[in-house]
Amino acid sequence: MEKPYRKNVGMVVFNSHGEVLVGERSNFPGSWQFPQGGIDEAEDPTTAARRELYEEVGIDSGKIVAEYPDWIPYDFPENLPLNRHLQKYRGQIQKWFLIHWNGEINDCKLDIYEREFETVRFIPIKDTLATAVPFKKDVYYKIIEEFGPKIHAFLQKTKKNYDGRTIHLHPAGRASRSNSGFTNGFRRGR
């Protein structure tokens, strides 16, 4: 009997410079990845993304800009040392979210839950392919193809005003401000 995939969420967090947040894995030094994590039983993907983003990097604010249209699977390599919980899975099947965040790297907290990253940084999205572990490169390629243009389009529509808050321009010409908290149903509810 073939093992199932573990349901998982991935979050591509980008800043107003168009760079994306990646973390260097504690268990894979030199490998950098987007925040990601498992979906708990009876948890919807958006809630899981909110929870995992807070647990892994301490981010509890942002704006969901896009959701990848499909679930993307990847298999664990045979030689990958897995904890006992993950050994029952063939790999992971992921739902990905694109999130705009105005915070600074120093705002990230890496030890809220179990520390997954040694450090985090912002890099151009195209550079994530070169830093990812080999078995996730196909996933990252799809994410870059889908989210790269969306980051650019979002930043073209968004302008900074004099006090640093974001003004989101609506098609009808109205503007709305936001400078904290998740929007589009992505507010931390603990």
FITIDREN-285671 format. One record per residue: x, y, z of N, C-alpha, C in turn; residue in three letters; residue number from 1. Coordinates in nm, 3 decimals. Layout:
N
+---------+---------+---------+---------+----------+---------+---------+---------+---------+-----+-----+
!  n.east ! n.north !    n.up ! ca.east ! ca.north !   ca.up !  c.east ! c.north !    c.up !  aa !   i !
+---------+---------+---------+---------+----------+---------+---------+---------+---------+-----+-----+
!       X !       Y !       Z !       X !        Y !       Z !       X !       Y !       Z ! ala ! NUM !
...
+---------+---------+---------+---------+----------+---------+---------+---------+---------+-----+-----+
END
This chain:
190
+---------+---------+---------+---------+----------+---------+---------+---------+---------+-----+-----+
!  n.east ! n.north !    n.up ! ca.east ! ca.north !   ca.up !  c.east ! c.north !    c.up !  aa !   i !
+---------+---------+---------+---------+----------+---------+---------+---------+---------+-----+-----+
!   0.084 !  -0.118 !   0.000 !   0.000 !    0.000 !   0.000 !   0.088 !   0.125 !   0.000 ! met !   1 !
!   0.058 !   0.216 !  -0.091 !   0.138 !    0.337 !  -0.103 !   0.105 !   0.435 !   0.011 ! glu !   2 !
!   0.207 !   0.500 !   0.062 !   0.189 !    0.597 !   0.169 !   0.116 !   0.721 !   0.117 ! lys !   3 !
!   0.039 !   0.788 !   0.203 !  -0.030 !    0.911 !   0.161 !   0.063 !   1.032 !   0.168 ! pro !   4 !
!   0.015 !   1.142 !   0.112 !   0.083 !    1.270 !   0.126 !   0.030 !   1.341 !   0.251 ! tyr !   5 !
!   0.117 !   1.414 !   0.316 !   0.078 !    1.498 !   0.430 !   0.035 !   1.634 !   0.376 ! arg !   6 !
!  -0.081 !   1.682 !   0.420 !  -0.129 !    1.814 !   0.377 !  -0.046 !   1.921 !   0.447 ! lys !   7 !
!  -0.010 !   2.023 !   0.368 !   0.086 !    2.122 !   0.412 !   0.053 !   2.256 !   0.346 ! asn !   8 !
!   0.095 !   2.364 !   0.408 !   0.082 !    2.497 !   0.347 !   0.220 !   2.558 !   0.331 ! val !   9 !
!   0.235 !   2.640 !   0.229 !   0.358 !    2.715 !   0.207 !   0.323 !   2.862 !   0.191 ! gly !  10 !
!   0.409 !   2.948 !   0.242 !   0.383 !    3.092 !   0.239 !   0.500 !   3.165 !   0.174 ! met !  11 !
!   0.471 !   3.237 !   0.067 !   0.569 !    3.324 !   0.004 !   0.539 !   3.465 !   0.053 ! val !  12 !
!   0.623 !   3.513 !   0.142 !   0.606 !    3.646 !   0.202 !   0.699 !   3.742 !   0.128 ! val !  13 !
!   0.642 !   3.850 !   0.075 !   0.725 !    3.946 !   0.003 !   0.711 !   4.085 !   0.062 ! phe !  14 !
!   0.815 !   4.165 !   0.045 !   0.816 !    4.301 !   0.098 !   0.790 !   4.403 !  -0.013 ! asn !  15 !
!   0.794 !   4.529 !   0.024 !   0.766 !    4.636 !  -0.072 !   0.877 !   4.658 !  -0.174 ! ser !  16 !
!   0.989 !   4.588 !  -0.158 !   1.098 !    4.591 !  -0.256 !   1.087 !   4.473 !  -0.353 ! his !  17 !
!   0.984 !   4.388 !  -0.335 !   0.965 !    4.273 !  -0.422 !   1.051 !   4.154 !  -0.387 ! gly !  18 !
!   1.117 !   4.157 !  -0.271 !   1.199 !    4.044 !  -0.227 !   1.114 !   3.950 !  -0.142 ! glu !  19 !
!   1.152 !   3.823 !  -0.138 !   1.076 !    3.723 !  -0.063 !   1.155 !   3.675 !   0.058 ! val !  20 !
!   1.082 !   3.635 !   0.161 !   1.141 !    3.590 !   0.286 !   1.175 !   3.441 !   0.277 ! leu !  21 !
!   1.299 !   3.407 !   0.306 !   1.341 !    3.267 !   0.313 !   1.418 !   3.246 !   0.443 ! val !  22 !
!   1.416 !   3.122 !   0.490 !   1.489 !    3.088 !   0.611 !   1.587 !   2.976 !   0.583 ! gly !  23 !
!   1.702 !   2.982 !   0.651 !   1.800 !    2.874 !   0.641 !   1.758 !   2.764 !   0.738 ! glu !  24 !
!   1.733 !   2.646 !   0.685 !   1.685 !    2.534 !   0.765 !   1.787 !   2.493 !   0.870 ! arg !  25 !
!   1.740 !   2.470 !   0.991 !   1.827 !    2.423 !   1.099 !   1.885 !   2.286 !   1.066 ! ser !  26 !
!   1.804 !   2.199 !   1.003 !   1.848 !    2.063 !   0.975 !   1.912 !   2.046 !   0.837 ! asn !  27 !
!   1.917 !   2.152 !   0.756 !   1.982 !    2.149 !   0.625 !   2.065 !   2.277 !   0.608 ! phe !  28 !
!   2.177 !   2.291 !   0.680 !   2.257 !    2.414 !   0.669 !   2.292 !   2.444 !   0.523 ! pro !  29 !
!   2.277 !   2.570 !   0.487 !   2.304 !    2.612 !   0.349 !   2.184 !   2.604 !   0.259 ! gly !  30 !
!   2.075 !   2.542 !   0.304 !   1.951 !    2.535 !   0.227 !   1.851 !   2.635 !   0.283 ! ser !  31 !
!   1.795 !   2.713 !   0.194 !   1.700 !    2.818 !   0.231 !   1.565 !   2.784 !   0.171 ! trp !  32 !
!   1.459 !   2.810 !   0.245 !   1.326 !    2.779 !   0.194 !   1.224 !   2.880 !   0.244 ! gln !  33 !
!   1.108 !   2.877 !   0.179 !   0.994 !    2.955 !   0.224 !   0.938 !   2.891 !   0.352 ! phe !  34 !
!   0.874 !   2.970 !   0.439 !   0.805 !    2.909 !   0.553 !   0.696 !   2.813 !   0.503 ! pro !  35 !
!   0.682 !   2.702 !   0.572 !   0.579 !    2.604 !   0.538 !   0.550 !   2.521 !   0.662 ! gln !  36 !
!   0.440 !   2.448 !   0.659 !   0.410 !    2.361 !   0.773 !   0.282 !   2.283 !   0.751 ! gly !  37 !
!   0.262 !   2.184 !   0.836 !   0.149 !    2.094 !   0.824 !   0.016 !   2.157 !   0.860 ! gly !  38 !
!  -0.088 !   2.103 !   0.799 !  -0.225 !    2.143 !   0.828 !  -0.279 !   2.048 !   0.934 ! ile !  39 !
!  -0.324 !   2.103 !   1.045 !  -0.381 !    2.020 !   1.152 !  -0.517 !   1.966 !   1.111 ! asp !  40 !
!  -0.559 !   1.858 !   1.175 !  -0.690 !    1.799 !   1.148 !  -0.798 !   1.904 !   1.173 ! glu !  41 !
!  -0.894 !   1.912 !   1.083 !  -1.008 !    2.005 !   1.089 !  -0.965 !   2.152 !   1.074 ! ala !  42 !
!  -0.845 !   2.177 !   1.024 !  -0.797 !    2.314 !   1.003 !  -0.801 !   2.345 !   0.854 ! glu !  43 !
!  -0.849 !   2.462 !   0.817 !  -0.849 !    2.497 !   0.676 !  -0.711 !   2.554 !   0.638 ! asp !  44 !
!  -0.677 !   2.551 !   0.509 !  -0.543 !    2.595 !   0.468 !  -0.508 !   2.739 !   0.506 ! pro !  45 !
!  -0.604 !   2.831 !   0.497 !  -0.575 !    2.970 !   0.532 !  -0.540 !   2.983 !   0.680 ! thr !  46 !
!  -0.614 !   2.915 !   0.764 !  -0.586 !    2.917 !   0.909 !  -0.451 !   2.854 !   0.937 ! thr !  47 !
!  -0.421 !   2.744 !   0.868 !  -0.291 !    2.678 !   0.886 !  -0.177 !   2.771 !   0.842 ! ala !  48 !
!  -0.196 !   2.842 !   0.732 !  -0.093 !    2.935 !   0.685 !  -0.069 !   3.044 !   0.789 ! ala !  49 !
!  -0.175 !   3.098 !   0.843 !  -0.164 !    3.202 !   0.946 !  -0.087 !   3.148 !   1.067 ! arg !  50 !
!  -0.125 !   3.030 !   1.114 !  -0.061 !    2.970 !   1.232 !   0.085 !   2.938 !   1.206 ! arg !  51 !
!   0.114 !   2.873 !   1.095 !   0.251 !    2.833 !   1.063 !   0.342 !   2.954 !   1.044 ! glu !  52 !
!   0.291 !   3.058 !   0.980 !   0.373 !    3.177 !   0.959 !   0.410 !   3.240 !   1.093 ! leu !  53 !
!   0.316 !   3.240 !   1.186 !   0.346 !    3.293 !   1.319 !   0.443 !   3.201 !   1.394 ! tyr !  54 !
!   0.418 !   3.071 !   1.391 !   0.504 !    2.978 !   1.465 !   0.647 !   2.976 !   1.412 ! glu !  55 !
!   0.664 !   2.982 !   1.280 !   0.798 !    2.969 !   1.221 !   0.878 !   3.098 !   1.221 ! glu !  56 !
!   0.812 !   3.210 !   1.194 !   0.888 !    3.335 !   1.182 !   0.829 !   3.452 !   1.260 ! val !  57 !
!   0.724 !   3.429 !   1.337 !   0.669 !    3.534 !   1.422 !   0.589 !   3.641 !   1.351 ! gly !  58 !
!   0.545 !   3.615 !   1.229 !   0.467 !    3.713 !   1.154 !   0.318 !   3.688 !   1.179 ! ile !  59 !
!   0.249 !   3.791 !   1.230 !   0.106 !    3.777 !   1.252 !   0.027 !   3.889 !   1.183 ! asp !  60 !
!   0.087 !   3.947 !   1.080 !   0.020 !    4.049 !   1.001 !   0.061 !   4.031 !   0.855 ! ser !  61 !
!  -0.017 !   4.087 !   0.766 !   0.013 !    4.077 !   0.625 !  -0.113 !   4.077 !   0.543 ! gly !  62 !
!  -0.098 !   4.074 !   0.413 !  -0.212 !    4.073 !   0.322 !  -0.197 !   3.957 !   0.225 ! lys !  63 !
!  -0.298 !   3.871 !   0.223 !  -0.298 !    3.764 !   0.123 !  -0.324 !   3.828 !  -0.013 ! ile !  64 !
!  -0.230 !   3.809 !  -0.103 !  -0.240 !    3.866 !  -0.236 !  -0.291 !   3.761 !  -0.335 ! val !  65 !
!  -0.253 !   3.635 !  -0.314 !  -0.292 !    3.529 !  -0.406 !  -0.280 !   3.394 !  -0.337 ! ala !  66 !
!  -0.349 !   3.298 !  -0.396 !  -0.341 !    3.158 !  -0.354 !  -0.312 !   3.076 !  -0.479 ! glu !  67 !
!  -0.216 !   2.986 !  -0.471 !  -0.186 !    2.901 !  -0.587 !  -0.312 !   2.818 !  -0.618 ! tyr !  68 !
!  -0.350 !   2.806 !  -0.745 !  -0.478 !    2.743 !  -0.778 !  -0.488 !   2.593 !  -0.747 ! pro !  69 !
!  -0.376 !   2.525 !  -0.739 !  -0.378 !    2.380 !  -0.717 !  -0.297 !   2.343 !  -0.594 ! asp !  70 !
!  -0.314 !   2.219 !  -0.552 !  -0.226 !    2.159 !  -0.451 !  -0.104 !   2.105 !  -0.525 ! trp !  71 !
!   0.015 !   2.126 !  -0.470 !   0.139 !    2.081 !  -0.535 !   0.204 !   1.974 !  -0.449 ! ile !  72 !
!   0.220 !   1.852 !  -0.502 !   0.285 !    1.746 !  -0.423 !   0.435 !   1.740 !  -0.448 ! pro !  73 !
!   0.506 !   1.690 !  -0.348 !   0.645 !    1.651 !  -0.367 !   0.673 !   1.530 !  -0.279 ! tyr !  74 !
!   0.763 !   1.443 !  -0.327 !   0.799 !    1.321 !  -0.254 !   0.924 !   1.345 !  -0.171 ! asp !  75 !
!   0.928 !   1.280 !  -0.055 !   1.050 !    1.281 !   0.026 !   1.151 !   1.188 !  -0.039 ! phe !  76 !
!   1.278 !   1.228 !  -0.050 !   1.380 !    1.135 !  -0.100 !   1.396 !   1.017 !  -0.004 ! pro !  77 !
!   1.434 !   0.902 !  -0.057 !   1.450 !    0.781 !   0.025 !   1.552 !   0.800 !   0.137 ! glu !  78 !
!   1.657 !   0.875 !   0.112 !   1.764 !    0.890 !   0.211 !   1.743 !   1.009 !   0.306 ! asn !  79 !
!   1.627 !   1.074 !   0.300 !   1.601 !    1.189 !   0.385 !   1.572 !   1.143 !   0.528 ! leu !  80 !
!   1.648 !   1.191 !   0.626 !   1.620 !    1.153 !   0.765 !   1.494 !   1.224 !   0.814 ! pro !  81 !
!   1.388 !   1.147 !   0.836 !   1.260 !    1.203 !   0.878 !   1.233 !   1.171 !   1.024 ! leu !  82 !
!   1.162 !   1.262 !   1.092 !   1.119 !    1.227 !   1.227 !   1.010 !   1.121 !   1.217 ! asn !  83 !
!   0.981 !   1.058 !   1.326 !   0.888 !    0.944 !   1.326 !   0.750 !   0.982 !   1.271 ! arg !  84 !
!   0.706 !   1.102 !   1.301 !   0.575 !    1.148 !   1.254 !   0.568 !   1.152 !   1.100 ! his !  85 !
!   0.676 !   1.196 !   1.036 !   0.675 !    1.210 !   0.890 !   0.705 !   1.081 !   0.816 ! leu !  86 !
!   0.755 !   0.979 !   0.884 !   0.790 !    0.853 !   0.818 !   0.670 !   0.781 !   0.759 ! gln !  87 !
!   0.550 !   0.813 !   0.807 !   0.430 !    0.746 !   0.755 !   0.379 !   0.809 !   0.625 ! lys !  88 !
!   0.448 !   0.914 !   0.578 !   0.405 !    0.984 !   0.457 !   0.503 !   0.964 !   0.343 ! tyr !  89 !
!   0.449 !   0.964 !   0.222 !   0.528 !    0.956 !   0.099 !   0.598 !   1.090 !   0.072 ! arg !  90 !
!   0.531 !   1.197 !   0.112 !   0.579 !    1.333 !   0.089 !   0.474 !   1.429 !   0.139 ! gly !  91 !
!   0.472 !   1.547 !   0.080 !   0.374 !    1.647 !   0.121 !   0.300 !   1.700 !  -0.001 ! gln !  92 !
!   0.177 !   1.740 !   0.021 !   0.098 !    1.805 !  -0.082 !   0.061 !   1.942 !  -0.026 ! ile !  93 !
!   0.098 !   2.046 !  -0.100 !   0.096 !    2.181 !  -0.045 !   0.000 !   2.275 !  -0.115 ! gln !  94 !
!  -0.062 !   2.361 !  -0.034 !  -0.139 !    2.476 !  -0.082 !  -0.054 !   2.599 !  -0.049 ! lys !  95 !
!  -0.029 !   2.682 !  -0.149 !   0.062 !    2.796 !  -0.135 !  -0.014 !   2.928 !  -0.134 ! trp !  96 !
!   0.036 !   3.021 !  -0.051 !  -0.020 !    3.155 !  -0.038 !   0.089 !   3.259 !  -0.063 ! phe !  97 !
!   0.050 !   3.367 !  -0.129 !   0.139 !    3.482 !  -0.151 !   0.093 !   3.592 !  -0.057 ! leu !  98 !
!   0.185 !   3.642 !   0.027 !   0.149 !    3.737 !   0.133 !   0.242 !   3.858 !   0.128 ! ile !  99 !
!   0.182 !   3.976 !   0.122 !   0.261 !    4.099 !   0.131 !   0.273 !   4.138 !   0.278 ! his ! 100 !
!   0.396 !   4.169 !   0.320 !   0.424 !    4.205 !   0.460 !   0.518 !   4.324 !   0.462 ! trp ! 101 !
!   0.485 !   4.424 !   0.542 !   0.566 !    4.546 !   0.550 !   0.669 !   4.543 !   0.662 ! asn ! 102 !
!   0.686 !   4.432 !   0.730 !   0.780 !    4.426 !   0.841 !   0.924 !   4.422 !   0.797 ! gly ! 103 !
!   1.011 !   4.430 !   0.895 !   1.156 !    4.422 !   0.873 !   1.206 !   4.285 !   0.918 ! glu ! 104 !
!   1.319 !   4.244 !   0.866 !   1.379 !    4.116 !   0.904 !   1.393 !   4.104 !   1.055 ! ile ! 105 !
!   1.431 !   4.213 !   1.120 !   1.448 !    4.210 !   1.266 !   1.318 !   4.189 !   1.342 ! asn ! 106 !
!   1.203 !   4.205 !   1.274 !   1.074 !    4.179 !   1.336 !   1.043 !   4.029 !   1.345 ! asp ! 107 !
!   1.115 !   3.948 !   1.271 !   1.092 !    3.803 !   1.272 !   1.141 !   3.743 !   1.404 ! cys ! 108 !
!   1.063 !   3.648 !   1.454 !   1.099 !    3.575 !   1.576 !   1.104 !   3.427 !   1.540 ! lys ! 109 !
!   1.221 !   3.367 !   1.555 !   1.242 !    3.230 !   1.507 !   1.224 !   3.124 !   1.613 ! leu ! 110 !
!   1.195 !   3.163 !   1.736 !   1.187 !    3.064 !   1.843 !   1.054 !   3.067 !   1.917 ! asp ! 111 !
!   0.947 !   3.103 !   1.848 !   0.815 !    3.104 !   1.911 !   0.768 !   2.962 !   1.938 ! ile ! 112 !
!   0.792 !   2.871 !   1.848 !   0.752 !    2.732 !   1.864 !   0.879 !   2.649 !   1.855 ! tyr ! 113 !
!   0.882 !   2.547 !   1.773 !   1.005 !    2.471 !   1.751 !   1.087 !   2.544 !   1.645 ! glu ! 114 !
!   1.212 !   2.571 !   1.676 !   1.296 !    2.649 !   1.584 !   1.325 !   2.568 !   1.458 ! arg ! 115 !
!   1.279 !   2.619 !   1.344 !   1.300 !    2.553 !   1.215 !   1.411 !   2.620 !   1.135 ! glu ! 116 !
!   1.429 !   2.751 !   1.157 !   1.526 !    2.829 !   1.081 !   1.635 !   2.883 !   1.172 ! phe ! 117 !
!   1.760 !   2.880 !   1.121 !   1.871 !    2.943 !   1.192 !   1.867 !   3.094 !   1.176 ! glu ! 118 !
!   1.831 !   3.138 !   1.057 !   1.823 !    3.280 !   1.026 !   1.728 !   3.298 !   0.908 ! thr ! 119 !
!   1.685 !   3.421 !   0.886 !   1.598 !    3.453 !   0.772 !   1.655 !   3.574 !   0.700 ! val ! 120 !
!   1.616 !   3.588 !   0.574 !   1.659 !    3.704 !   0.494 !   1.561 !   3.723 !   0.379 ! arg ! 121 !
!   1.568 !   3.839 !   0.317 !   1.491 !    3.867 !   0.196 !   1.583 !   3.852 !   0.076 ! phe ! 122 !
!   1.534 !   3.785 !  -0.030 !   1.610 !    3.769 !  -0.154 !   1.514 !   3.782 !  -0.272 ! ile ! 123 !
!   1.564 !   3.806 !  -0.393 !   1.477 !    3.804 !  -0.511 !   1.416 !   3.664 !  -0.528 ! pro ! 124 !
!   1.291 !   3.658 !  -0.570 !   1.222 !    3.529 !  -0.582 !   1.295 !   3.435 !  -0.677 ! ile ! 125 !
!   1.355 !   3.488 !  -0.782 !   1.425 !    3.402 !  -0.879 !   1.543 !   3.329 !  -0.815 ! lys ! 126 !
!   1.600 !   3.386 !  -0.708 !   1.715 !    3.324 !  -0.641 !   1.678 !   3.207 !  -0.551 ! asp ! 127 !
!   1.548 !   3.188 !  -0.526 !   1.508 !    3.079 !  -0.436 !   1.534 !   2.941 !  -0.496 ! thr ! 128 !
!   1.533 !   2.930 !  -0.627 !   1.562 !    2.801 !  -0.690 !   1.703 !   2.753 !  -0.658 ! leu ! 129 !
!   1.796 !   2.845 !  -0.656 !   1.937 !    2.809 !  -0.632 !   1.963 !   2.772 !  -0.487 ! ala ! 130 !
!   1.877 !   2.816 !  -0.395 !   1.903 !    2.792 !  -0.253 !   1.818 !   2.679 !  -0.194 ! thr ! 131 !
!   1.721 !   2.629 !  -0.269 !   1.629 !    2.527 !  -0.218 !   1.693 !   2.388 !  -0.222 ! ala ! 132 !
!   1.644 !   2.300 !  -0.134 !   1.689 !    2.161 !  -0.139 !   1.642 !   2.101 !  -0.272 ! val ! 133 !
!   1.719 !   2.008 !  -0.329 !   1.687 !    1.956 !  -0.463 !   1.546 !   1.899 !  -0.477 ! pro ! 134 !
!   1.494 !   1.833 !  -0.374 !   1.364 !    1.768 !  -0.389 !   1.246 !   1.866 !  -0.386 ! phe ! 135 !
!   1.272 !   1.993 !  -0.360 !   1.165 !    2.094 !  -0.363 !   1.176 !   2.187 !  -0.483 ! lys ! 136 !
!   1.276 !   2.169 !  -0.568 !   1.299 !    2.263 !  -0.678 !   1.182 !   2.268 !  -0.777 ! lys ! 137 !
!   1.119 !   2.155 !  -0.807 !   1.004 !    2.156 !  -0.899 !   0.889 !   2.239 !  -0.842 ! asp ! 138 !
!   0.866 !   2.226 !  -0.712 !   0.762 !    2.306 !  -0.646 !   0.797 !   2.454 !  -0.656 ! val ! 139 !
!   0.921 !   2.488 !  -0.624 !   0.963 !    2.627 !  -0.626 !   0.954 !   2.686 !  -0.766 ! tyr ! 140 !
!   0.985 !   2.608 !  -0.867 !   0.973 !    2.656 !  -1.004 !   0.829 !   2.698 !  -1.033 ! tyr ! 141 !
!   0.733 !   2.615 !  -0.994 !   0.591 !    2.647 !  -1.015 !   0.551 !   2.772 !  -0.939 ! lys ! 142 !
!   0.598 !   2.783 !  -0.816 !   0.565 !    2.898 !  -0.733 !   0.623 !   3.027 !  -0.794 ! ile ! 143 !
!   0.746 !   3.022 !  -0.840 !   0.809 !    3.139 !  -0.901 !   0.732 !   3.182 !  -1.026 ! ile ! 144 !
!   0.696 !   3.084 !  -1.109 !   0.622 !    3.114 !  -1.232 !   0.487 !   3.179 !  -1.203 ! glu ! 145 !
!   0.420 !   3.133 !  -1.099 !   0.287 !    3.184 !  -1.064 !   0.293 !   3.315 !  -0.987 ! glu ! 146 !
!   0.378 !   3.321 !  -0.885 !   0.378 !    3.434 !  -0.793 !   0.470 !   3.549 !  -0.833 ! phe ! 147 !
!   0.575 !   3.521 !  -0.910 !   0.665 !    3.629 !  -0.953 !   0.590 !   3.744 !  -1.020 ! gly ! 148 !
!   0.510 !   3.716 !  -1.124 !   0.434 !    3.824 !  -1.188 !   0.331 !   3.889 !  -1.095 ! pro ! 149 !
!   0.275 !   3.813 !  -1.003 !   0.177 !    3.868 !  -0.910 !   0.242 !   3.966 !  -0.812 ! lys ! 150 !
!   0.364 !   3.937 !  -0.770 !   0.437 !    4.031 !  -0.684 !   0.457 !   4.163 !  -0.759 ! ile ! 151 !
!   0.504 !   4.152 !  -0.882 !   0.529 !    4.272 !  -0.963 !   0.399 !   4.352 !  -0.982 ! his ! 152 !
!   0.290 !   4.284 !  -1.017 !   0.163 !    4.352 !  -1.039 !   0.112 !   4.419 !  -0.911 ! ala ! 153 !
!   0.125 !   4.350 !  -0.798 !   0.081 !    4.408 !  -0.671 !   0.159 !   4.535 !  -0.639 ! phe ! 154 !
!   0.289 !   4.530 !  -0.656 !   0.372 !    4.646 !  -0.624 !   0.347 !   4.763 !  -0.719 ! leu ! 155 !
!   0.308 !   4.733 !  -0.842 !   0.274 !    4.840 !  -0.937 !   0.148 !   4.913 !  -0.893 ! gln ! 156 !
!   0.055 !   4.841 !  -0.829 !  -0.071 !    4.901 !  -0.785 !  -0.061 !   4.967 !  -0.648 ! lys ! 157 !
!   0.045 !   4.940 !  -0.578 !   0.058 !    4.988 !  -0.440 !   0.166 !   5.096 !  -0.434 ! thr ! 158 !
!   0.132 !   5.206 !  -0.373 !   0.228 !    5.316 !  -0.358 !   0.245 !   5.347 !  -0.210 ! lys ! 159 !
!   0.363 !   5.395 !  -0.175 !   0.388 !    5.437 !  -0.036 !   0.346 !   5.582 !  -0.019 ! lys ! 160 !
!   0.277 !   5.612 !   0.091 !   0.247 !    5.752 !   0.119 !   0.351 !   5.809 !   0.216 ! asn ! 161 !
!   0.336 !   5.932 !   0.254 !   0.440 !    6.002 !   0.330 !   0.473 !   5.939 !   0.464 ! tyr ! 162 !
!   0.379 !   5.871 !   0.530 !   0.409 !    5.819 !   0.663 !   0.440 !   5.669 !   0.664 ! asp ! 163 !
!   0.461 !   5.610 !   0.549 !   0.506 !    5.471 !   0.544 !   0.396 !   5.368 !   0.544 ! gly ! 164 !
!   0.272 !   5.411 !   0.559 !   0.163 !    5.314 !   0.553 !   0.133 !   5.282 !   0.407 ! arg ! 165 !
!   0.077 !   5.167 !   0.384 !   0.047 !    5.126 !   0.247 !  -0.090 !   5.179 !   0.206 ! thr ! 166 !
!  -0.097 !   5.233 !   0.087 !  -0.225 !    5.272 !   0.029 !  -0.254 !   5.173 !  -0.082 ! ile ! 167 !
!  -0.364 !   5.101 !  -0.071 !  -0.405 !    5.007 !  -0.175 !  -0.503 !   5.080 !  -0.266 ! his ! 168 !
!  -0.469 !   5.096 !  -0.391 !  -0.554 !    5.166 !  -0.485 !  -0.656 !   5.070 !  -0.543 ! leu ! 169 !
!  -0.782 !   5.105 !  -0.532 !  -0.890 !    5.023 !  -0.585 !  -0.923 !   5.068 !  -0.726 ! his ! 170 !
!  -0.980 !   4.980 !  -0.809 !  -1.010 !    5.018 !  -0.947 !  -1.097 !   5.143 !  -0.957 ! pro ! 171 !
!  -1.188 !   5.165 !  -0.861 !  -1.276 !    5.281 !  -0.866 !  -1.207 !   5.409 !  -0.820 ! ala ! 172 !
!  -1.079 !   5.399 !  -0.783 !  -1.004 !    5.516 !  -0.743 !  -1.004 !   5.542 !  -0.594 ! gly ! 173 !
!  -1.079 !   5.463 !  -0.517 !  -1.079 !    5.479 !  -0.372 !  -0.953 !   5.416 !  -0.316 ! arg ! 174 !
!  -0.908 !   5.466 !  -0.204 !  -0.790 !    5.410 !  -0.139 !  -0.827 !   5.360 !  -0.001 ! ala ! 175 !
!  -0.764 !   5.251 !   0.039 !  -0.782 !    5.202 !   0.176 !  -0.644 !   5.188 !   0.237 ! ser ! 176 !
!  -0.634 !   5.213 !   0.367 !  -0.505 !    5.206 !   0.435 !  -0.500 !   5.081 !   0.521 ! arg ! 177 !
!  -0.379 !   5.026 !   0.532 !  -0.356 !    4.919 !   0.628 !  -0.210 !   4.925 !   0.667 ! ser ! 178 !
!  -0.184 !   4.906 !   0.796 !  -0.045 !    4.901 !   0.838 !  -0.023 !   4.794 !   0.944 ! asn ! 179 !
!  -0.126 !   4.718 !   0.977 !  -0.106 !    4.607 !   1.069 !  -0.223 !   4.512 !   1.056 ! ser ! 180 !
!  -0.205 !   4.391 !   1.100 !  -0.310 !    4.290 !   1.096 !  -0.323 !   4.227 !   0.961 ! gly ! 181 !
!  -0.369 !   4.103 !   0.960 !  -0.391 !    4.034 !   0.835 !  -0.520 !   4.083 !   0.773 ! phe ! 182 !
!  -0.522 !   4.092 !   0.643 !  -0.643 !    4.128 !   0.571 !  -0.680 !   4.012 !   0.481 ! thr ! 183 !
!  -0.797 !   4.021 !   0.421 !  -0.850 !    3.912 !   0.339 !  -0.864 !   3.784 !   0.421 ! asn ! 184 !
!  -0.919 !   3.793 !   0.540 !  -0.942 !    3.674 !   0.621 !  -0.818 !   3.616 !   0.683 ! gly ! 185 !
!  -0.713 !   3.692 !   0.692 !  -0.586 !    3.639 !   0.741 !  -0.543 !   3.715 !   0.865 ! phe ! 186 !
!  -0.631 !   3.722 !   0.963 !  -0.601 !    3.790 !   1.089 !  -0.581 !   3.685 !   1.195 ! arg ! 187 !
!  -0.479 !   3.704 !   1.274 !  -0.444 !    3.606 !   1.378 !  -0.555 !   3.598 !   1.480 ! arg ! 188 !
!  -0.608 !   3.479 !   1.505 !  -0.716 !    3.462 !   1.601 !  -0.681 !   3.362 !   1.707 ! gly ! 189 !
!  -0.597 !   3.395 !   1.797 !  -0.556 !    3.303 !   1.903 !  -0.624 !   3.337 !   2.031 ! arg ! 190 !
+---------+---------+---------+---------+----------+---------+---------+---------+---------+-----+-----+
END
